[in-house]
Amino acid sequence: MYYLMDRIVEQREAITVVLATNDKVNNLRNHEWKTAESYVKVLKPFEDVTSMMSASRHPTLSMVIPVLNVLKHQMDESEMDDFGKHVCENIKERWPNYESNLDLAVPALLDPRFKEYAFTDDEAKELAVQATVDMMCDNSVNPVEEPVLNNSFINTSELASTGAEIASTYSTNVWGIFKKMVAKRKESSAEKDSRELMKQNLQKELSIFLNDDLLEPEKSPFDWWKNNRRK
C-alpha cells in the first residue's frame, strides 16, 4: 500500500493532467490528495524499518525494542492526523510494555550495538540488568545437591532390649538430626553469601561491558562477542 500511495502522490501533477482530458474518471479532490499525502507520511517510517530489517545481515530479536522506539520517536515528532494516531494506538495494543518484556529486553541489553541505549524507560532497563546478572550467576554456579539426611543409624536388629538403651539411641538420633539441620543452615547461609558476592562481581563485569563504546549498527554482534569472549 505504501508504494502505491507514494507513487500516486509523486505523480500527482501528471495524473491531474491526464485526468483533465478524461471525462470518464474524476480526479481526486484536494482533501483526498491531502489524505494520500498523510498516509505516505505516516507509513514512511514503517517502510524504512521494513527495508532495513530485510536487508540486514543480522536481524536479531535484540533489534525489536530499539526499532519500536525509533518508530515511536518518528511518530511523536511528526504532526499526525487521525490515521497516524490510530496507527500509534495499534502499536501500543500489539506491543504493550515491550521494554519490560525480558525476552526482548535482555537480548537488547547484551547487544553491543544497543546496550542500555535501547531503552527509554529507566525502570525497564534496571529490570533487564538485574535479570541478566541473575542469569549469569545461575550459569556460573553448579547446582548444589541437597544434603540427604541419613536416618538409617538405628538398626532395629541391634536395639538393646532395655528401656535405657532405647532412650539413649533415640537421644543420639534426635541430636544427630539437629546437627545435620544446623550444618544445612550454615551451608545455606554460606551459599547465599557466596552468591551475593558473585552477583556483585558479575554486576561489575556487566557495567564494564555497558560502558564500552557501542558497535556500529551495521556490524555483526556475533562477531563482536566472538572476538571479545575472553574479556
C-alpha positions in Angstrom: 0.0 0.0 0.0 2.8 2.4 0.9 4.5 2.1 -2.5 1.2 2.6 -4.3 0.3 5.7 -2.4 3.8 7.1 -2.6 3.8 6.7 -6.4 0.4 8.4 -6.7 1.5 11.4 -4.6 4.7 11.6 -6.5 2.9 11.6 -9.9 0.1 14.0 -8.8 0.8 16.6 -11.4 1.0 14.0 -14.3 -2.1 12.3 -13.1 -4.0 15.6 -12.9 -3.1 16.5 -16.4 -4.1 13.1 -17.8 -7.4 13.1 -15.9 -8.2 16.6 -17.1 -8.7 15.2 -20.6 -10.7 12.2 -19.4 -14.4 12.7 -18.9 -14.9 9.1 -17.5 -12.6 9.3 -14.5 -12.7 12.1 -11.9 -9.5 13.5 -10.4 -9.0 13.4 -6.6 -10.3 16.3 -4.7 -7.8 18.4 -2.6 -8.7 16.8 0.7 -8.3 13.4 -0.9 -4.8 14.3 -2.1 -4.0 15.5 1.4 -5.2 12.2 2.8 -3.0 10.3 0.4 0.0 12.5 1.4 -0.8 11.8 5.1 -0.8 8.1 4.5 2.6 8.3 2.9 4.0 10.4 5.7 2.7 8.0 8.4 3.8 4.8 6.6 7.2 6.0 5.5 9.0 5.1 8.8 7.5 1.6 8.6 8.8 1.2 5.1 12.3 2.3 6.3 12.3 -0.2 9.1 11.0 -3.0 6.9 13.7 -2.3 4.3 16.4 -2.1 6.9 15.3 -5.4 8.6 15.0 -7.2 5.2 18.4 -6.0 4.1 20.1 -6.6 7.5 22.6 -9.5 7.6 22.0 -9.9 11.3 18.2 -9.4 12.0 18.0 -10.4 15.7 15.5 -10.4 18.5 17.6 -7.7 20.2 16.5 -5.2 17.5 12.8 -5.2 18.4 13.0 -2.7 21.3 15.2 -0.1 19.6 13.3 -0.4 16.3 9.9 0.1 18.1 11.4 3.1 19.9 12.6 4.6 16.7 9.2 4.2 15.2 7.6 5.7 18.2 10.0 8.7 18.2 9.4 9.4 14.5 5.6 9.3 15.0 5.9 11.6 18.0 8.0 14.1 16.1 5.5 14.3 13.2 2.2 16.0 13.1 -0.3 13.2 13.0 -3.9 13.2 11.8 -6.5 10.6 12.9 -4.8 7.9 10.7 -1.5 8.4 12.4 -3.0 8.4 15.9 -4.8 5.2 15.0 -1.6 3.6 13.9 0.1 4.6 17.2 -2.7 3.2 19.2 -2.4 -0.1 17.2 1.3 -0.3 18.1 0.6 0.1 21.8 -2.1 -2.6 21.7 0.2 -5.0 19.8 3.3 -4.3 21.9 2.2 -3.3 25.4 5.1 -2.7 27.8 7.5 -4.1 25.3 10.6 -2.7 27.2 9.6 -4.7 30.3 9.4 -8.0 28.3 12.6 -9.8 29.4 12.6 -12.0 26.3 13.2 -8.7 24.3 15.0 -6.6 27.0 17.9 -9.0 27.8 18.9 -9.6 24.2 18.8 -5.8 23.6 20.9 -5.1 26.6 23.5 -7.6 25.6 23.7 -6.5 22.0 26.8 -4.4 21.7 25.0 -2.2 19.1 22.4 -1.0 21.6 23.1 -1.9 25.2 21.2 0.4 27.7 20.6 2.9 24.9 17.9 0.6 23.5 15.6 1.7 26.4 13.6 4.8 27.1 12.3 3.5 30.4 14.9 3.5 33.2 12.9 1.1 35.3 12.7 -1.4 32.4 16.5 -1.0 31.9 17.3 -1.8 35.5 14.9 -4.8 35.4 16.8 -6.1 32.4 20.2 -5.5 34.1 19.1 -7.5 37.2 17.6 -10.3 35.1 20.9 -10.5 33.2 23.0 -10.7 36.3 20.8 -13.4 37.8 21.1 -15.5 34.6 24.9 -15.0 34.6 25.0 -16.1 38.2 22.8 -19.2 37.6 25.1 -20.2 34.7 28.2 -19.7 36.8 27.3 -21.9 39.7 27.0 -25.6 39.6 23.7 -26.9 41.1 24.2 -27.8 44.7 22.8 -31.2 45.7 20.6 -31.0 48.8 22.2 -33.0 51.6 20.3 -36.2 52.3 19.6 -36.9 55.9 20.7 -40.3 56.9 18.0 -41.8 59.1 19.5 -45.3 59.0 21.6 -45.1 62.1 19.1 -47.0 64.1 19.5 -50.7 63.3 16.4 -52.4 64.7 18.2 -55.7 64.8 20.8 -54.3 67.2 18.5 -52.4 69.5 19.0 -53.2 73.2 16.1 -54.7 74.9 16.3 -52.3 77.9 14.5 -49.0 78.1 17.7 -47.1 79.0 19.4 -48.3 75.8 16.4 -47.4 73.7 16.2 -43.9 75.2 19.9 -43.4 74.6 19.7 -44.5 71.0 16.7 -42.2 70.5 18.6 -39.2 72.0 21.5 -39.9 69.7 19.1 -39.9 66.7 17.5 -36.6 67.7 20.7 -34.7 68.2 22.2 -36.2 65.1 19.3 -34.8 63.1 19.7 -31.5 64.9 23.4 -31.3 64.0 22.6 -32.0 60.4 19.9 -29.3 60.4 22.5 -26.8 61.8 25.0 -27.8 59.2 22.5 -27.4 56.4 21.5 -23.9 57.6 25.2 -22.9 57.8 25.8 -24.3 54.3 22.7 -22.4 53.0 23.9 -19.2 54.6 27.4 -19.6 53.2 26.0 -20.4 49.8 23.8 -17.3 49.9 26.7 -15.0 50.9 28.8 -16.6 48.1 26.0 -16.0 45.5 25.7 -12.3 46.6 29.4 -11.8 46.2 29.3 -13.5 42.8 26.4 -11.2 41.8 28.4 -8.1 42.8 31.4 -9.2 40.7 29.1 -10.1 37.7 27.4 -6.7 38.1 30.9 -5.0 37.8 31.7 -7.1 34.7 28.3 -6.1 33.1 29.0 -2.5 33.9 32.3 -2.6 32.1 30.6 -4.0 29.0 27.8 -1.4 29.1 30.4 1.4 29.4 32.3 0.3 26.3 31.6 2.2 23.1 28.7 1.0 21.0 29.3 -1.2 18.0 28.2 0.3 14.7 24.6 -0.8 13.9 25.7 -2.3 10.6 28.3 -4.6 12.1 27.7 -8.1 13.4 27.1 -8.5 17.2 28.0 -12.2 16.8 31.5 -11.3 15.5 31.9 -8.9 18.4 31.1 -11.5 21.0 33.3 -14.0 19.3 36.3 -11.6 19.3 35.7 -10.4 22.8 34.7 -13.6 24.6 37.8 -13.6 26.7 37.4 -10.1 28.0 
